[in-house]
Amino acid sequence: MKEIRVRFAPSPTGALHIGGVRTALYNYLLARQHNGTMILRIEDTDQGRFVPGAEEYILQSLAWAGITIDEGVGVGGPHAPYRQSERKHLYQQYAQKLVADGNAYYAFDTEVEIAAMRKASPNAQYDTATRLQMKNSLTLSATEVEQKLAAGEKYVIRLQVPANQEVTLNDLIRGEVTFNSSQLDDKVLMKSDGMPTYHLANVVDDYLMKISHVIRGEEWLPSAPLHVLLYRFLGWENDMPQFAHLPLLLKPDGNGKLSKRAADQMGFPIFPLTWKDPATGEVAKGFKETGYLPEALINFLAFLGWNPGTEQEIFSMDELIKAFSMERINKAGAKFDIQKAQWYNQQYIKAASNEALADRLLNESGFMATLENAVKIVSIMKERVTFPQEIWEQGKFFFTAPTTFDQTVVSKKWNDEVEKTLAAFKEALTKEGTLNAISAKQILESVTASLNIGTGKIMQPLRVALTGNASGPDLMITMEILGKDEVIRRLGYALGAIQVNKS
């Protein structure tokens, strides 16, 4: 079997879109499943759109997501360099071969002349129908072409698409796809600055790097026949990789492609990590900073366009590698259901170790607590949250005594009987040693029984007195974490403060 060699080849033109992370993931899963090679290539031939910091952002995003690179930018390898701008010297020879073989040509048209051609016919493109009306080596004499080249006149090299031919490729997701060459324009292969376009550079690099599978987004499907022609014209048709064009990521309602604007409007991230646009200064919060665990996001992304054919939904990366198959990728676009992403995050938080979450709480919240107490806080809070930071946002009362109290509970349930019972409970606590959840319950039940009041009537006022809130995690465990002295102190403050509020 041919070695599986895949590549993720983003352009450093901005932050890595979450759809790009999914593309990288599918490439990674296929490579790992077959003990193949995952390559990272940076396609930076469009120097006009280069954004400083974008390449570093791509590397950081993949590392955070757990997608490791075997060969490429940041790692090195036998086919270095892996930035296309550093491979510029390689492409010219292949462009010249195409010209020499009659499969490409020099075009000397100015932007004004091309604009005039398009203005003459709104649907016109530079193709088999118009190229003989333009200023290129197909319409000029060999002498004129040589003179222009010798004079240093600007030119591009265009692919000479054959007229009215069927171009077919077998897509691993879509099956046999056929295009008529009359639908294709004569794409520029080499720009006037000597840089290749995407079409030439990616074909040459995929061949030289022995890429076995090109897994990329559906938006590249219209370019695929051009790439098939290039493989054919360069004599590499037998080494052409297998193509797989992934379904689009759609808005949550399924109407249209997922975009940054749509994500912003609906209030969820579109980038893996927070990105600050160096040109505008605009900051876009990432999935990481929003509180998504990388394992949860990867699990969610894997199911956007693929399914294992079973009822199982929670997959570790190793399980995804074993279960993944190209045959089970869908053709239809996948709705980006952000609520499902949140559900995945909830499941992974519940499954996370209390120690790991406690360490994160202590490092990120700024609150002071013993590791033992932090573990206890996490253990009773993590079932209630979607994001890790909600543990300390919703659990602030563990660290800071309340000074305000839920007024709905106060107005409806705070009365003389409640005050008497809470005062008795406070007094009973002073006679006890170390407080834990079991002893707290026993003491409370003993006090309520002695005063002939149902414990249920006291629970919510007691919670409000200790936390300020009407609801929250297990109250007995909450008291154990707070400790006897703090519970007594808070009860004393609440009995005074709420009584004042009533007057």
Backbone torsions as a table, in degrees:
resi	resn	phi	psi	omega
1	MET	NA	138.0	179.5
2	LYS	-63.8	139.7	179.8
3	GLU	-60.9	135.1	176.9
4	ILE	-80.2	117.0	177.2
5	ARG	-130.8	114.5	-179.4
6	VAL	-117.8	161.5	178.4
7	ARG	-136.6	142.6	165.9
8	PHE	-105.8	123.9	-169.6
9	ALA	-130.5	71.6	-179.7
10	PRO	-78.6	161.5	173.9
11	SER	-101.4	138.4	-178.7
12	PRO	-82.5	58.1	-176.5
13	THR	-105.1	11.0	-179.4
14	GLY	155.3	-164.9	-179.6
15	ALA	-68.8	150.2	178.7
16	LEU	-74.3	118.0	178.1
17	HIS	-67.1	150.7	-178.8
18	ILE	-62.7	-26.7	174.8
19	GLY	-65.2	-32.7	175.5
20	GLY	-66.9	-36.1	176.7
21	VAL	-63.2	-41.1	177.6
22	ARG	-62.9	-41.9	177.8
23	THR	-60.1	-45.9	178.3
24	ALA	-60.7	-40.6	-178.9
25	LEU	-62.0	-47.1	-178.6
26	TYR	-63.7	-39.2	175.2
27	ASN	-61.3	-45.2	-178.3
28	TYR	-62.2	-45.1	-178.6
29	LEU	-62.5	-42.1	179.2
30	LEU	-64.4	-44.0	-179.7
31	ALA	-62.1	-47.8	-177.3
32	ARG	-65.6	-36.2	-178.2
33	GLN	-63.5	-31.0	-176.2
34	HIS	-111.1	19.3	-178.6
35	ASN	53.5	38.7	-178.6
36	GLY	-93.5	-160.3	-174.4
37	THR	-121.8	130.7	177.1
38	MET	-102.6	119.7	-175.2
39	ILE	-112.6	139.3	172.5
40	LEU	-111.6	117.6	178.5
41	ARG	-120.8	133.1	178.7
42	ILE	-97.7	118.0	-176.2
43	GLU	-98.5	87.8	-172.9
44	ASP	-112.0	37.5	-179.3
45	THR	-73.2	-23.3	178.5
46	ASP	-88.0	81.0	-174.5
47	GLN	-65.4	-23.8	179.7
48	GLY	-68.9	-21.9	-178.0
49	ARG	-107.0	6.6	-179.1
50	PHE	-62.9	134.0	-179.8
51	VAL	-118.4	121.6	178.8
52	PRO	-58.0	136.7	178.5
53	GLY	89.8	-13.5	-175.4
54	ALA	-67.6	-39.2	-179.6
55	GLU	-64.5	-45.0	178.5
56	GLU	-61.5	-37.6	178.8
57	TYR	-62.6	-41.7	178.8
58	ILE	-60.8	-46.9	-179.8
59	LEU	-62.0	-43.5	-179.7
60	GLN	-66.0	-38.6	-179.0
61	SER	-65.5	-44.9	179.6
62	LEU	-64.4	-41.0	179.4
63	ALA	-62.8	-43.2	179.1
64	TRP	-62.9	-38.5	-178.5
65	ALA	-74.8	-10.4	-179.5
66	GLY	84.0	18.8	178.2
67	ILE	-97.3	102.1	-175.2
68	THR	-89.5	146.0	-176.5
69	ILE	-103.8	133.3	178.6
70	ASP	-90.4	-31.0	-171.3
71	GLU	-153.4	138.4	177.0
72	GLY	133.3	-160.3	-179.0
73	VAL	-59.2	131.5	-179.9
74	GLY	87.6	-11.9	-177.4
75	VAL	-125.2	-39.5	-175.0
76	GLY	89.6	-171.5	-179.8
77	GLY	150.7	178.4	-173.4
78	PRO	-70.8	-13.6	-177.9
79	HIS	-111.6	22.2	179.4
80	ALA	-61.5	153.8	0.2
81	PRO	-79.1	162.0	-175.9
82	TYR	-111.3	7.4	169.0
83	ARG	-100.3	129.0	-175.0
84	GLN	-65.1	-29.1	178.1
85	SER	-63.9	-24.3	179.1
86	GLU	-91.2	-0.2	179.9
87	ARG	-111.7	13.9	-173.8
88	LYS	-52.0	-37.2	-176.0
89	HIS	-66.7	-19.5	-176.2
90	LEU	-78.6	-31.3	-167.1
91	TYR	-79.7	-30.8	-174.9
92	GLN	-59.1	-39.4	-177.8
93	GLN	-62.8	-35.6	-179.5
94	TYR	-75.4	-35.0	175.2
95	ALA	-64.1	-41.8	179.2
96	GLN	-66.2	-35.1	176.9
97	LYS	-62.9	-41.9	179.0
98	LEU	-63.0	-39.9	177.5
99	VAL	-65.1	-45.9	-177.5
100	ALA	-62.5	-33.4	-178.6
101	ASP	-87.2	1.7	178.4
102	GLY	80.7	19.3	-179.2
103	ASN	-107.5	1.0	175.6
104	ALA	-152.7	167.1	-177.1
105	TYR	-152.0	159.4	175.5
106	TYR	-80.0	136.7	175.9
107	ALA	-126.2	124.4	-174.7
108	PHE	-105.6	10.2	-176.2
109	ASP	-62.4	142.3	174.4
110	THR	-85.6	167.0	177.9
111	GLU	-61.5	-35.7	179.3
112	VAL	-64.3	-42.1	-179.5
113	GLU	-67.5	-38.5	178.1
114	ILE	-67.5	-41.0	178.4
115	ALA	-62.5	-38.4	179.2
116	ALA	-65.3	-40.7	177.8
117	MET	-60.6	-43.7	-177.8
118	ARG	-72.1	-31.9	179.0
119	LYS	-69.0	-33.2	-179.0
120	ALA	-64.3	-31.5	178.8
121	SER	-143.9	111.5	-172.7
122	PRO	-53.5	-31.9	-177.6
123	ASN	-97.2	7.6	-176.2
124	ALA	-70.6	145.2	171.8
125	GLN	-138.7	165.9	-177.9
126	TYR	-77.5	99.0	-173.3
127	ASP	-151.4	-162.7	-177.1
128	THR	-60.3	-26.8	-176.9
129	ALA	-82.8	-23.9	-172.9
130	THR	-118.6	-16.7	-170.2
131	ARG	-64.8	-26.6	-179.6
132	LEU	-79.0	-3.2	175.1
133	GLN	-98.4	-3.4	-171.8
134	MET	-105.7	176.7	-175.2
135	LYS	-97.3	92.5	-176.2
136	ASN	-149.4	177.0	-175.2
137	SER	-72.8	-2.6	173.3
138	LEU	-86.4	-24.7	-177.3
139	THR	-108.5	-18.9	178.9
140	LEU	-93.8	157.0	176.5
141	SER	-73.9	160.2	179.1
142	ALA	-58.7	-36.4	179.9
143	THR	-65.4	-44.3	179.5
144	GLU	-62.3	-39.9	179.9
145	VAL	-63.7	-45.4	-179.5
146	GLU	-62.4	-39.1	179.9
147	GLN	-65.2	-42.5	179.9
148	LYS	-65.2	-42.6	179.3
149	LEU	-64.6	-42.3	-179.0
150	ALA	-66.0	-32.1	-179.1
151	ALA	-80.0	-5.2	179.5
152	GLY	76.9	23.0	179.1
153	GLU	-67.2	141.5	-177.4
154	LYS	-66.0	140.8	177.9
155	TYR	-151.4	163.8	168.5
156	VAL	-123.1	162.0	172.9
157	ILE	-108.0	125.5	-178.8
158	ARG	-110.7	147.0	173.4
159	LEU	-70.2	134.6	177.1
160	GLN	-94.4	93.7	-177.4
161	VAL	-72.0	129.9	178.5
162	PRO	-67.8	150.6	-177.2
163	ALA	-79.9	135.1	169.1
164	ASN	49.3	52.9	175.4
165	GLN	-117.1	147.0	175.3
166	GLU	-85.1	127.9	177.6
167	VAL	-116.2	120.1	-173.3
168	THR	-120.9	140.4	169.9
169	LEU	-136.0	151.7	176.3
170	ASN	-98.6	108.5	-179.9
171	ASP	-89.8	133.9	-176.5
172	LEU	-66.2	-18.4	179.7
173	ILE	-103.4	-39.3	-171.7
174	ARG	-103.8	-3.2	-178.4
175	GLY	77.3	-152.1	-178.0
176	GLU	-75.3	124.8	179.6
177	VAL	-121.5	127.9	-176.7
178	THR	-121.6	136.0	176.1
179	PHE	-123.4	148.2	169.6
180	ASN	-92.9	135.6	-175.3
181	SER	-62.7	-18.5	177.7
182	SER	-65.9	-16.6	178.1
183	GLN	-81.7	-11.8	-171.9
184	LEU	-100.7	146.5	173.6
185	ASP	-100.2	165.4	-179.8
186	ASP	-79.4	85.2	-174.5
187	LYS	-60.8	145.8	172.4
188	VAL	-70.5	131.1	177.9
189	LEU	-102.8	-38.9	176.5
190	MET	-126.0	127.7	-178.9
191	LYS	-82.6	170.8	-176.1
192	SER	-68.5	-18.0	177.3
193	ASP	-88.1	5.4	178.0
194	GLY	87.1	-0.7	177.7
195	MET	-89.3	143.3	177.4
196	PRO	-76.4	158.1	169.5
197	THR	-85.5	172.3	178.8
198	TYR	-52.3	-42.6	-171.6
199	HIS	-60.9	-47.6	-179.4
200	LEU	-74.1	-47.2	-173.6
201	ALA	-62.5	-42.2	-175.7
202	ASN	-71.9	-33.2	177.0
203	VAL	-68.4	-47.0	179.5
204	VAL	-60.9	-45.7	-177.7
205	ASP	-68.0	-39.2	178.8
206	ASP	-62.9	-37.2	177.9
207	TYR	-69.2	-49.7	-177.2
208	LEU	-65.7	-31.0	-179.3
209	MET	-91.1	5.6	175.4
210	LYS	57.4	43.4	179.3
211	ILE	-70.0	130.3	-178.4
212	SER	-94.0	-30.0	-177.4
213	HIS	-137.4	131.2	173.4
214	VAL	-107.5	104.7	179.7
215	ILE	-108.0	113.4	-174.5
216	ARG	-147.8	174.7	-176.5
217	GLY	-69.9	156.8	-179.2
218	GLU	-58.6	-26.4	-178.2
219	GLU	-63.0	-16.9	179.1
220	TRP	-90.8	-2.4	-178.5
221	LEU	-59.8	-42.2	178.7
222	PRO	-61.3	-23.0	178.7
223	SER	-84.6	-15.5	-174.0
224	ALA	-57.4	-42.7	179.9
225	PRO	-63.1	-32.5	175.4
226	LEU	-62.6	-39.3	-179.5
227	HIS	-70.5	-37.4	175.4
228	VAL	-60.7	-42.9	178.4
229	LEU	-61.8	-40.8	179.7
230	LEU	-64.2	-42.6	176.3
231	TYR	-59.7	-40.5	-179.3
232	ARG	-66.8	-48.7	-176.2
233	PHE	-66.3	-30.6	-179.9
234	LEU	-87.3	-0.3	177.5
235	GLY	78.9	22.7	-175.6
236	TRP	-111.9	16.4	-172.8
237	GLU	-57.5	-35.3	-179.8
238	ASN	-71.9	-16.3	179.2
239	ASP	-107.1	12.7	-178.7
240	MET	-65.9	133.8	179.2
241	PRO	-69.0	164.3	172.1
242	GLN	-80.6	139.0	-177.8
243	PHE	-102.1	145.3	173.0
244	ALA	-144.0	115.8	-178.2
245	HIS	-104.1	114.5	-172.3
246	LEU	-75.0	149.2	178.4
247	PRO	-65.6	153.7	179.5
248	LEU	-68.0	153.1	167.6
249	LEU	-90.0	125.1	-176.0
250	LEU	-104.6	162.0	172.4
251	LYS	-58.3	159.5	-178.5
252	PRO	-54.6	-30.7	179.2
253	ASP	-86.8	-1.1	177.9
254	GLY	83.8	-1.8	-177.2
255	ASN	-96.8	89.0	175.0
256	GLY	99.4	162.9	-177.4
257	LYS	-69.2	141.4	177.6
258	LEU	-66.9	126.9	-179.8
259	SER	-129.2	167.0	176.9
260	LYS	-62.0	-40.3	-179.2
261	ARG	-61.7	-45.1	179.5
262	ALA	-63.7	-42.3	179.3
263	ALA	-63.8	-42.3	178.2
264	ASP	-60.3	-42.6	-178.8
265	GLN	-64.5	-33.3	-178.0
266	MET	-95.2	-0.7	170.9
267	GLY	78.0	32.7	174.0
268	PHE	-134.1	161.0	-175.7
269	PRO	-71.4	164.4	174.2
270	ILE	-127.8	-11.1	-179.8
271	PHE	-114.8	149.9	-180.0
272	PRO	-65.1	-40.9	-179.9
273	LEU	-122.5	158.8	177.0
274	THR	-59.3	136.6	-176.7
275	TRP	-127.3	129.4	173.7
276	LYS	-108.5	117.0	-179.1
277	ASP	-66.7	118.6	-176.8
278	PRO	-67.1	-20.1	-178.8
279	ALA	-85.7	-42.7	-174.5
280	THR	-103.6	-18.8	-175.5
281	GLY	80.2	-1.0	179.8
282	GLU	-65.1	135.6	180.0
283	VAL	-109.2	127.0	176.8
284	ALA	-114.5	117.6	-177.5
285	LYS	-68.3	139.7	-177.3
286	GLY	-96.8	171.8	177.2
287	PHE	-60.6	-39.6	-179.3
288	LYS	-60.8	-50.2	-175.6
289	GLU	-72.3	-22.3	175.3
290	THR	-72.2	-22.7	177.0
291	GLY	116.9	11.9	177.6
292	TYR	-79.2	135.8	173.9
293	LEU	-79.8	139.9	-176.5
294	PRO	-59.3	-36.7	-179.5
295	GLU	-64.3	-37.8	179.6
296	ALA	-68.3	-43.8	-179.1
297	LEU	-64.2	-41.4	179.3
298	ILE	-63.0	-43.1	178.6
299	ASN	-60.5	-44.2	178.6
300	PHE	-62.5	-48.0	-177.7
301	LEU	-63.2	-37.1	-179.2
302	ALA	-58.5	-33.7	-176.9
303	PHE	-86.7	-0.5	176.7
304	LEU	-85.9	81.2	-179.8
305	GLY	115.0	-8.2	-179.9
306	TRP	-136.2	150.3	171.0
307	ASN	-145.4	153.0	-175.3
308	PRO	-82.3	-6.7	-177.9
309	GLY	81.7	11.9	178.4
310	THR	-130.5	180.0	178.7
311	GLU	-84.5	-10.0	-177.2
312	GLN	-65.9	134.0	179.4
313	GLU	-117.5	-28.0	-178.9
314	ILE	-93.7	117.5	-178.3
315	PHE	-130.4	129.5	167.9
316	SER	-73.5	169.2	177.6
317	MET	-59.3	-42.3	179.4
318	ASP	-62.6	-38.5	178.9
319	GLU	-69.3	-36.8	176.4
320	LEU	-63.1	-41.3	179.6
321	ILE	-59.7	-42.0	-179.2
322	LYS	-71.0	-36.8	-173.2
323	ALA	-87.3	-22.4	-170.9
324	PHE	-62.6	141.2	172.2
325	SER	-152.0	140.4	179.2
326	MET	-64.0	-30.2	-176.9
327	GLU	-63.8	-23.7	-176.0
328	ARG	-99.8	13.7	172.1
329	ILE	-83.3	134.3	-176.7
330	ASN	-82.2	156.1	174.4
331	LYS	-82.4	-35.6	-174.2
332	ALA	-73.2	152.9	177.5
333	GLY	-61.8	154.0	-177.0
334	ALA	-109.5	126.3	177.2
335	LYS	-70.2	132.1	179.2
336	PHE	-85.3	85.1	-176.0
337	ASP	-82.6	96.1	-174.9
338	ILE	-65.9	-27.5	177.5
339	GLN	-67.3	-33.5	175.5
340	LYS	-68.4	-37.7	176.3
341	ALA	-61.1	-41.1	178.5
342	GLN	-65.6	-39.0	177.4
343	TRP	-60.1	-45.2	177.4
344	TYR	-58.9	-41.5	-179.1
345	ASN	-63.5	-40.0	177.4
346	GLN	-59.9	-44.6	-178.2
347	GLN	-63.6	-39.9	-178.6
348	TYR	-73.7	-31.2	175.7
349	ILE	-67.8	-43.3	178.5
350	LYS	-60.4	-35.9	-176.7
351	ALA	-84.8	-13.9	-177.4
352	ALA	-68.3	151.2	179.0
353	SER	-68.4	141.4	178.3
354	ASN	-60.6	-35.2	-179.0
355	GLU	-64.2	-43.3	-179.6
356	ALA	-64.9	-43.2	179.5
357	LEU	-68.7	-35.5	178.3
358	ALA	-64.9	-40.1	178.1
359	ASP	-62.8	-40.6	178.6
360	ARG	-66.5	-40.7	179.0
361	LEU	-58.7	-48.2	-177.7
362	LEU	-67.1	-33.5	-177.8
363	ASN	-79.4	-34.0	-170.4
364	GLU	-105.1	-22.0	-174.0
365	SER	-85.1	-26.1	-175.3
366	GLY	82.2	-1.9	178.8
367	PHE	-83.3	153.5	178.4
368	MET	-104.2	130.7	177.8
369	ALA	-162.7	159.0	172.9
370	THR	-73.3	154.1	178.4
371	LEU	-59.5	-37.3	179.8
372	GLU	-60.2	-45.7	179.0
373	ASN	-69.3	-37.1	178.4
374	ALA	-61.3	-40.0	177.7
375	VAL	-63.7	-41.5	179.4
376	LYS	-65.2	-42.7	179.0
377	ILE	-60.1	-47.8	-179.9
378	VAL	-60.5	-42.2	-174.8
379	SER	-62.4	-32.7	-179.5
380	ILE	-96.7	-11.4	-179.2
381	MET	-98.1	-28.2	-168.3
382	LYS	-68.1	-21.3	177.6
383	GLU	-73.5	-13.8	-171.2
384	ARG	-104.2	-1.4	-169.7
385	VAL	-121.4	162.8	175.0
386	THR	-103.2	-33.3	-178.1
387	PHE	-126.3	147.3	-177.2
388	PRO	-55.3	-39.7	-176.6
389	GLN	-64.5	-20.2	177.9
390	GLU	-68.2	-21.8	177.1
391	ILE	-60.2	-45.6	179.9
392	TRP	-88.3	-22.1	175.5
393	GLU	-70.2	-43.4	-179.8
394	GLN	-84.2	-16.1	-177.5
395	GLY	-107.8	23.8	179.8
396	LYS	-58.4	-30.3	-177.1
397	PHE	-62.4	-20.7	176.7
398	PHE	-65.8	-28.2	-172.9
399	PHE	-106.1	-27.0	-177.3
400	THR	-129.6	121.9	179.8
401	ALA	-64.8	141.2	-179.2
402	PRO	-69.9	146.4	173.2
403	THR	-117.6	-9.9	173.3
404	THR	-125.5	156.1	-172.6
405	PHE	-135.0	143.9	-178.0
406	ASP	-53.6	114.1	-173.3
407	GLN	-72.3	-25.6	177.7
408	THR	-63.6	-45.0	178.7
409	VAL	-67.9	-43.4	-178.9
410	VAL	-59.1	-47.5	-175.3
411	SER	-69.8	-30.4	-175.7
412	LYS	-95.2	-32.4	-168.8
413	LYS	-121.8	-8.9	-177.6
414	TRP	-89.0	116.6	-178.6
415	ASN	-145.9	-177.7	-176.9
416	ASP	-61.5	-37.4	-179.3
417	GLU	-64.6	-41.5	178.8
418	VAL	-64.9	-45.8	179.9
419	GLU	-59.2	-44.7	-179.8
420	LYS	-60.8	-42.3	-177.7
421	THR	-68.9	-43.8	-179.6
422	LEU	-66.4	-35.5	177.2
423	ALA	-66.0	-39.1	178.2
424	ALA	-67.8	-38.2	178.7
425	PHE	-65.0	-42.4	177.8
426	LYS	-60.1	-43.5	-179.5
427	GLU	-65.8	-39.5	-179.9
428	ALA	-64.8	-35.0	-179.5
429	LEU	-65.3	-32.8	-177.6
430	THR	-65.3	-20.1	-178.4
431	LYS	-91.9	-2.7	-177.5
432	GLU	-97.7	164.4	174.7
433	GLY	-86.4	-130.8	178.6
434	THR	-67.0	135.1	-178.9
435	LEU	-94.4	132.8	170.5
436	ASN	-132.1	176.9	-174.5
437	ALA	-59.7	-39.5	-177.4
438	ILE	-69.4	-47.8	-178.7
439	SER	-66.8	-34.9	177.6
440	ALA	-60.7	-43.5	179.4
441	LYS	-65.2	-43.7	-178.8
442	GLN	-62.6	-44.1	-179.6
443	ILE	-64.2	-45.0	-179.5
444	LEU	-61.2	-45.5	-179.3
445	GLU	-65.6	-35.9	178.3
446	SER	-65.1	-42.7	-179.7
447	VAL	-66.0	-47.0	-178.1
448	THR	-65.0	-36.2	178.3
449	ALA	-64.9	-41.5	-178.2
450	SER	-66.6	-27.5	179.9
451	LEU	-98.4	1.2	177.5
452	ASN	58.8	45.5	176.3
453	ILE	-126.7	140.0	179.9
454	GLY	-66.3	134.9	-179.9
455	THR	-58.8	-34.6	-179.8
456	GLY	-58.4	-30.8	179.9
457	LYS	-70.8	-21.9	-174.2
458	ILE	-94.5	-23.9	-169.1
459	MET	-58.7	-48.5	-176.6
460	GLN	-71.7	-41.6	173.9
461	PRO	-61.4	-37.1	177.5
462	LEU	-63.7	-42.2	178.7
463	ARG	-61.9	-44.4	-179.9
464	VAL	-62.6	-40.2	180.0
465	ALA	-63.0	-36.1	-175.6
466	LEU	-88.9	-31.3	-173.3
467	THR	-121.0	-17.2	-175.8
468	GLY	85.4	-10.6	-172.9
469	ASN	-109.2	156.3	179.9
470	ALA	-81.6	-21.1	-178.6
471	SER	-143.3	165.1	-179.4
472	GLY	167.9	-167.0	-177.6
473	PRO	-71.6	177.4	-178.6
474	ASP	-46.1	123.3	-173.0
475	LEU	-71.5	-34.8	-179.4
476	MET	-68.0	-41.5	177.2
477	ILE	-67.8	-35.3	176.5
478	THR	-58.0	-44.3	179.5
479	MET	-66.7	-36.0	177.1
480	GLU	-61.3	-42.7	-179.4
481	ILE	-68.2	-41.5	179.3
482	LEU	-64.9	-36.0	-178.4
483	GLY	89.9	153.9	-174.2
484	LYS	-57.3	-48.8	-175.1
485	ASP	-61.9	-41.5	-179.1
486	GLU	-69.8	-38.0	177.6
487	VAL	-62.2	-46.1	178.8
488	ILE	-60.3	-45.2	-179.5
489	ARG	-61.7	-44.7	-178.5
490	ARG	-67.6	-39.6	177.9
491	LEU	-62.2	-42.5	179.1
492	GLY	-61.2	-42.9	179.7
493	TYR	-65.7	-45.8	-177.3
494	ALA	-63.6	-41.9	-179.4
495	LEU	-61.5	-35.5	176.6
496	GLY	-77.2	-46.5	-174.3
497	ALA	-68.7	-45.2	-176.9
498	ILE	-71.3	-33.5	176.6
499	GLN	-62.4	-40.8	177.1
500	VAL	-63.6	-41.9	-179.3
501	ASN	-61.3	-30.4	-177.7
502	LYS	-74.7	-27.2	-172.9
503	SER	-78.0	NA	NA
